[in-house]
Amino acid sequence: MTRHQMRQSAVMLTFERLFNDDSIESILETAKECETVPVDDKVIALFRGVDARRDVLDREIEKHLKNWTLPRISRVSLAVLRVAMYEILFVEDMNTDIAISEAVKIAQEFTGREDVSFINGVLSSVSKSLKAQPAGEGADHAPVSGD
């Protein structure tokens, strides 16, 4: 599975999680049984990481919204933003520009042009903010290994 496919699967699982309060295990089991979403250990780790830190991710996303609130964001866009934000903030050695580029590609596959521009704008704002911060500041996080 490519990194792009892994991210797509994580976005789809994150999207599913927005609709119900089923356990992560239940969502993963359903995805495996139905074979609707390719799932491997990397997808599971990414999905679990996003879910475990969704409050932190949402707070960081909200900081970069202009004239928007979190509830106004489409669920697909929110899922894309959460996965990208998780990679940017918590995956060690993740290049922010790659995370943004991948989020935009996934958004192009699952959303409309306005959503793609919105996602790109939010994540670009995040990137600028992170580049302006001294090392060690920002979201309270402990990076995890990426590949």
C-alpha positions in Angstrom: 0.0 0.0 0.0 1.4 3.4 -0.9 1.5 6.3 1.5 -1.2 8.0 -0.5 -3.5 5.0 -0.3 -2.8 4.8 3.5 -3.9 8.4 3.9 -7.0 7.8 1.8 -8.0 4.9 4.0 -7.3 6.9 7.1 -9.5 9.7 5.8 -12.3 7.3 5.0 -12.1 5.7 8.4 -12.0 9.2 10.1 -15.0 10.2 8.0 -16.9 7.2 9.1 -16.1 8.0 12.7 -17.7 11.4 12.3 -21.1 9.7 11.8 -21.2 7.3 14.7 -19.8 6.6 18.1 -18.9 3.0 17.3 -15.6 1.9 18.7 -12.5 2.2 16.6 -12.3 -1.6 16.7 -15.9 -1.9 15.4 -15.2 0.6 12.5 -12.0 -1.3 11.6 -13.7 -4.7 11.7 -16.5 -3.5 9.5 -14.0 -2.0 7.0 -12.1 -5.3 6.9 -15.2 -7.5 6.6 -16.7 -5.4 3.8 -13.4 -4.8 2.2 -14.5 -1.3 1.4 -11.4 0.4 2.8 -7.9 -1.1 2.5 -6.6 -1.5 6.0 -3.1 -2.4 7.2 -1.1 -1.7 10.3 0.0 1.7 9.1 -3.6 2.7 8.3 -4.7 1.5 11.7 -1.9 3.4 13.5 -2.8 6.6 11.6 -6.5 6.3 12.2 -6.0 5.6 15.9 -3.6 8.5 16.2 -6.1 10.9 14.6 -8.9 9.6 16.7 -6.9 9.8 20.0 -5.9 13.4 19.3 -9.0 14.7 17.6 -9.6 17.4 20.3 -6.1 18.8 19.9 -6.4 18.6 16.1 -9.7 20.4 16.1 -8.3 23.2 18.4 -5.4 23.6 16.0 -7.7 23.6 13.0 -10.0 26.2 14.6 -7.0 28.5 15.2 -6.6 28.8 11.4 -10.2 29.2 10.3 -11.2 32.6 9.0 -14.9 33.4 9.2 -15.7 29.7 9.7 -16.5 27.5 12.6 -15.7 23.8 13.0 -19.4 22.7 12.7 -19.6 24.5 9.3 -16.9 22.5 7.7 -18.1 19.5 5.6 -17.4 16.2 7.2 -15.2 15.1 4.3 -13.1 18.2 4.6 -12.9 17.8 8.4 -11.7 14.2 8.0 -9.0 15.4 5.4 -8.0 18.2 7.7 -7.7 16.0 10.8 -5.5 13.4 9.0 -3.2 16.1 7.5 -3.0 18.0 10.8 -2.1 14.9 12.6 0.7 14.1 10.2 2.0 17.7 10.4 1.9 17.9 14.2 2.5 14.3 15.4 4.4 12.3 12.7 8.1 12.6 13.1 10.1 13.7 10.0 6.9 14.5 8.1 7.4 17.3 5.6 4.6 19.8 6.0 4.5 20.6 2.3 4.1 16.9 1.5 1.3 16.5 4.0 -0.5 19.5 2.5 0.0 18.3 -1.0 -1.4 14.9 -0.1 -4.4 16.4 1.7 -5.1 18.5 -1.4 -4.9 15.4 -3.7 -7.3 13.5 -1.4 -9.6 16.5 -1.3 -9.7 16.6 -5.1 -10.8 13.0 -5.1 -13.6 13.3 -2.5 -14.7 17.0 -2.5 -15.5 19.9 -4.7 -13.2 22.7 -5.8 -14.2 25.1 -3.0 -13.4 22.5 -0.4 -10.0 21.9 -2.0 -9.2 25.6 -1.8 -10.5 25.8 1.7 -8.4 22.8 2.9 -5.3 24.2 1.1 -5.8 27.6 2.7 -6.2 26.2 6.3 -3.2 24.0 6.0 -1.1 26.7 4.4 -2.0 28.9 7.3 -0.9 26.1 9.7 2.4 25.8 7.8 3.1 29.5 8.0 2.3 29.5 11.7 4.6 26.6 12.4 7.5 28.1 10.4 7.1 31.4 12.4 7.4 29.6 15.8 10.6 28.9 17.6 11.5 25.2 17.8 9.6 23.3 20.4 6.6 25.5 20.5 3.1 24.8 19.1 0.7 22.0 19.7 1.4 19.9 22.8 2.5 16.7 21.1 5.0 14.0 21.1 6.0 13.1 17.6 5.6 9.5 16.4 7.7 7.8 13.8 6.8 8.2 10.2 8.3 6.7 7.1 
